[in-house]
């Protein structure tokens, strides 16, 4: 084996191990976070922790039922608000690439994606909370929906751009109107990418605290009225982790573990649904 060939083999091996090292460096922080949260929060997890509400300082036990229910309600309402608007906007951007309106809309989406969550929370406070006369779960859902818009819009747009033009051309050649082409051809063919974007947006806002501090505010009891303040897991974690009481800090670690499992589950479901509903073109 000549010297040049040995050098090329050694260089390839070195690059492979270098990329493995970089990949390990990316995974290591996540692994450390997972280990620490599991170690700190696993002792708090039990059935009573899931089904009970928090108890006052000095009383043992307590749980996060109010935060779990509040989180589900707020996220479901935010999803109901954001999904139709986000998908329709993504379809418009993909179908009208050369339009000036699409150009400016795309720029606004990019700007919105970079807006800090606390800024969205402050704006929601002045535009929603004060006019509505108080904190509410609905204002929190709207704030989270605004944060979900860019992810859903971009995922829908990029997914539909990958679809071959021949699909639409064949549909138009058969005399199908535009709305039927969208509903019967475009959305079904790009469904896996669209639903993936929706799930990722839900996972993105599930752990947001700042917007809810200015909108939903929190509630020590179980609340299902959208017009009232409502607790959520991120708010509970923030309030209890910053308290000086050991029991509340333990509760915060347990809630952190539950939230982490929720986000990881959403990401896993995204992977599964993307593979299951992928359309072969």
Order of alpha helices (4+ residues) and beta strands (2+ residues): alpha-alpha-alpha-alpha-alpha-alpha-alpha-alpha-alpha-alpha-alpha-alpha
